Amino acid sequence: MRVEAPAMRDPAWIGRVFWGLAVLVVLLPSLVAVEFKPWMLFEPENLRVTAGFVMDFFPPEVNSEFLFLILRESWTTIAIATAGMALAMLFAVPFALAASSALSISSLTGPMNPAGLVIRQLIRWFLIVLRSVPELIWALIFVRVVGLGPAAGVLAIAVTYTGMLGKIYGEILESGDTQASRALLIGGGSRLQAFFYGLLPQNATELSSYTVYRWECAIRSSAVLGFVGAGGLGQQMDASMKMFNGGEVATILIVLMVLVAIADLMSAFIRKAIQ
């Protein structure tokens, strides 16, 4: 039986082996640096502690008074995520339009105007600053400014997500087909007309899908922000964990999973409606 050489079986085998080894070279030192030792999870003492911790979550708390409290905090969590996203979009859309080269009039006839290029780069750096600071850090800052409560969570999500949405919105607009928008600009149309009639119709599905996904992320973020006093389910979970009440924590986790599932269904519905 004739055995073919590796190069004849797969012409790209050298590249695959090279990149595989490169990943290992980068990954192994990283695992060593973070002291990643997964076998410790299966040591008898650790298994006993883990089992005891998990059993504290059962059964979930179903007391009517607690469920009413969780229902109220769930609404607060949704409100924090929605209000934060609304504020973020309010600022992210203008920043994305200003930073996007797809709406540059000067680039239609040659190189982009230097002043416009500088302004776009400054806006992009500003968006980098906003999204480079985690929303948890922003929440700690705003808790000091506006005090404990949902307002700090709304502002933290708004600031961080302005940077995220502005960056991705701009990239989506630039990566799509810009022929229609350029034709409108060449014909004397304004940037807003080029956006609404040229870029938006072609990218509406992707923009909407990403926005709903970010809203889903904002729900999870608002739960985390509650641990620093920004209200919502996270604040209630923090209180339950401090009281070592695993049943209440389990109920809150179930509610969070339901909220994320609802957001996922809404995302799918919106995509179908737009298409």
ROMARMAR-357510 format. One record per residue (C-alpha): x, y, z; residue number from 1. Coordinates in steps of 0.05 Angstrom, whole numbers, padded with zeros to 5 digits. Layout:
! residues N
        x        y        z   resi
        X        Y        Z    NUM
...
***
This chain:
! residues 275
        x        y        z   resi
    00000    00000    00000      1
    00028    00067   -00021      2
    00031    00120    00034      3
    00027    00192    00009      4
    00072    00245    00037      5
    00039    00296    00084      6
    00048    00351    00032      7
    00008    00311   -00019      8
   -00049    00295    00030      9
   -00056    00367    00053     10
   -00016    00422    00017     11
   -00029    00470    00075     12
   -00004    00423    00130     13
    00059    00462    00142     14
    00020    00525    00156     15
   -00029    00489    00201     16
    00027    00458    00241     17
    00063    00524    00247     18
    00002    00562    00273     19
   -00016    00505    00319     20
    00053    00507    00350     21
    00050    00583    00353     22
   -00015    00580    00393     23
    00016    00530    00441     24
    00077    00574    00450     25
    00032    00633    00469     26
   -00019    00593    00509     27
    00026    00550    00553     28
    00064    00609    00585     29
   -00002    00644    00596     30
   -00031    00583    00633     31
    00032    00579    00675     32
    00029    00654    00691     33
   -00043    00649    00717     34
   -00028    00584    00755     35
   -00082    00546    00716     36
   -00088    00478    00751     37
   -00155    00447    00732     38
   -00138    00381    00766     39
   -00145    00416    00833     40
   -00220    00417    00821     41
   -00223    00342    00828     42
   -00185    00336    00893     43
   -00229    00304    00947     44
   -00230    00364    00994     45
   -00247    00412    00938     46
   -00302    00366    00912     47
   -00332    00364    00982     48
   -00331    00440    00988     49
   -00360    00449    00918     50
   -00415    00399    00930     51
   -00434    00434    00995     52
   -00435    00501    00960     53
   -00478    00476    00903     54
   -00528    00442    00950     55
   -00540    00508    00985     56
   -00575    00531    00921     57
   -00630    00479    00928     58
   -00687    00487    00933     59
   -00695    00556    00902     60
   -00733    00607    00943     61
   -00806    00611    00921     62
   -00835    00652    00978     63
   -00889    00699    00950     64
   -00860    00760    00984     65
   -00790    00746    00957     66
   -00817    00732    00887     67
   -00853    00799    00887     68
   -00788    00832    00908     69
   -00750    00797    00852     70
   -00804    00817    00802     71
   -00795    00890    00822     72
   -00719    00885    00819     73
   -00724    00850    00751     74
   -00762    00909    00724     75
   -00709    00955    00754     76
   -00655    00915    00719     77
   -00690    00918    00652     78
   -00702    00993    00662     79
   -00628    01005    00678     80
   -00606    00966    00615     81
   -00658    01000    00570     82
   -00646    01071    00595     83
   -00570    01061    00591     84
   -00576    01034    00520     85
   -00622    01091    00499     86
   -00572    01143    00525     87
   -00514    01106    00493     88
   -00549    01104    00425     89
   -00566    01178    00431     90
   -00492    01194    00432     91
   -00464    01135    00394     92
   -00502    01147    00329     93
   -00476    01218    00319     94
   -00405    01196    00338     95
   -00409    01138    00289     96
   -00433    01182    00232     97
   -00379    01234    00247     98
   -00324    01181    00252     99
   -00345    01140    00191    100
   -00307    01153    00127    101
   -00366    01127    00087    102
   -00399    01195    00094    103
   -00338    01237    00078    104
   -00353    01287    00023    105
   -00280    01308    00013    106
   -00259    01235   -00002    107
   -00305    01233   -00062    108
   -00257    01271   -00106    109
   -00190    01251   -00076    110
   -00155    01243   -00010    111
   -00196    01260    00052    112
   -00190    01331    00078    113
   -00135    01333    00132    114
   -00180    01370    00181    115
   -00235    01319    00172    116
   -00185    01262    00180    117
   -00160    01292    00246    118
   -00230    01302    00272    119
   -00250    01230    00255    120
   -00187    01204    00289    121
   -00200    01245    00352    122
   -00271    01218    00356    123
   -00246    01147    00349    124
   -00196    01158    00404    125
   -00251    01187    00448    126
   -00293    01125    00436    127
   -00233    01081    00454    128
   -00227    01118    00521    129
   -00301    01108    00536    130
   -00302    01033    00522    131
   -00233    01018    00551    132
   -00258    01032    00622    133
   -00304    00975    00645    134
   -00375    00994    00664    135
   -00360    00968    00734    136
   -00307    01022    00743    137
   -00354    01075    00716    138
   -00408    01051    00765    139
   -00360    01059    00823    140
   -00347    01130    00800    141
   -00420    01148    00790    142
   -00440    01117    00857    143
   -00395    01169    00889    144
   -00425    01224    00846    145
   -00500    01209    00846    146
   -00504    01161    00905    147
   -00528    01089    00910    148
   -00584    01067    00864    149
   -00603    01054    00791    150
   -00581    01122    00766    151
   -00508    01103    00774    152
   -00519    01039    00734    153
   -00554    01076    00678    154
   -00497    01126    00672    155
   -00444    01071    00675    156
   -00476    01031    00619    157
   -00489    01094    00578    158
   -00416    01116    00580    159
   -00385    01048    00565    160
   -00436    01028    00512    161
   -00429    01095    00477    162
   -00358    01075    00461    163
   -00377    01004    00441    164
   -00437    01023    00398    165
   -00402    01082    00365    166
   -00343    01038    00344    167
   -00384    00980    00317    168
   -00437    01024    00284    169
   -00381    01060    00247    170
   -00348    00995    00226    171
   -00414    00966    00201    172
   -00428    01028    00159    173
   -00358    01028    00129    174
   -00357    00953    00114    175
   -00423    00954    00075    176
   -00436    00975    00004    177
   -00426    01050    00000    178
   -00444    01061   -00074    179
   -00514    01087   -00059    180
   -00491    01135   -00006    181
   -00433    01160   -00049    182
   -00481    01171   -00107    183
   -00526    01213   -00062    184
   -00467    01254   -00038    185
   -00442    01265   -00109    186
   -00512    01287   -00129    187
   -00513    01341   -00076    188
   -00548    01304   -00020    189
   -00530    01317    00052    190
   -00495    01268    00098    191
   -00560    01253    00134    192
   -00595    01238    00068    193
   -00538    01193    00048    194
   -00544    01157    00114    195
   -00619    01148    00116    196
   -00629    01131    00043    197
   -00561    01099    00025    198
   -00527    01066    00085    199
   -00583    01052    00134    200
   -00628    01008    00089    201
   -00570    00962    00071    202
   -00544    00955    00143    203
   -00608    00959    00183    204
   -00611    00885    00198    205
   -00539    00881    00223    206
   -00546    00946    00263    207
   -00610    00923    00296    208
   -00583    00854    00312    209
   -00521    00883    00345    210
   -00562    00934    00384    211
   -00608    00881    00413    212
   -00547    00837    00429    213
   -00516    00896    00466    214
   -00582    00907    00503    215
   -00578    00834    00525    216
   -00507    00847    00549    217
   -00531    00909    00585    218
   -00581    00866    00624    219
   -00524    00822    00648    220
   -00481    00883    00662    221
   -00535    00917    00703    222
   -00538    00854    00746    223
   -00463    00858    00759    224
   -00466    00933    00773    225
   -00514    00919    00829    226
   -00457    00890    00869    227
   -00427    00960    00877    228
   -00494    00991    00896    229
   -00523    01008    00827    230
   -00590    00975    00841    231
   -00628    00919    00807    232
   -00622    00844    00814    233
   -00547    00848    00826    234
   -00557    00888    00890    235
   -00608    00838    00915    236
   -00562    00780    00897    237
   -00505    00814    00935    238
   -00550    00819    00996    239
   -00572    00746    00991    240
   -00500    00722    00983    241
   -00478    00761    01044    242
   -00534    00727    01083    243
   -00511    00659    01056    244
   -00581    00647    01028    245
   -00566    00601    00969    246
   -00640    00590    00953    247
   -00651    00664    00940    248
   -00588    00667    00897    249
   -00614    00608    00856    250
   -00680    00642    00844    251
   -00645    00706    00821    252
   -00600    00667    00774    253
   -00661    00632    00743    254
   -00695    00700    00733    255
   -00632    00727    00699    256
   -00630    00668    00652    257
   -00703    00680    00634    258
   -00689    00753    00620    259
   -00631    00736    00574    260
   -00673    00684    00538    261
   -00728    00735    00527    262
   -00677    00784    00499    263
   -00652    00730    00451    264
   -00723    00716    00427    265
   -00734    00791    00416    266
   -00670    00794    00376    267
   -00693    00738    00330    268
   -00762    00770    00322    269
   -00732    00838    00304    270
   -00685    00807    00252    271
   -00743    00771    00219    272
   -00786    00834    00220    273
   -00732    00875    00186    274
   -00716    00823    00134    275
***
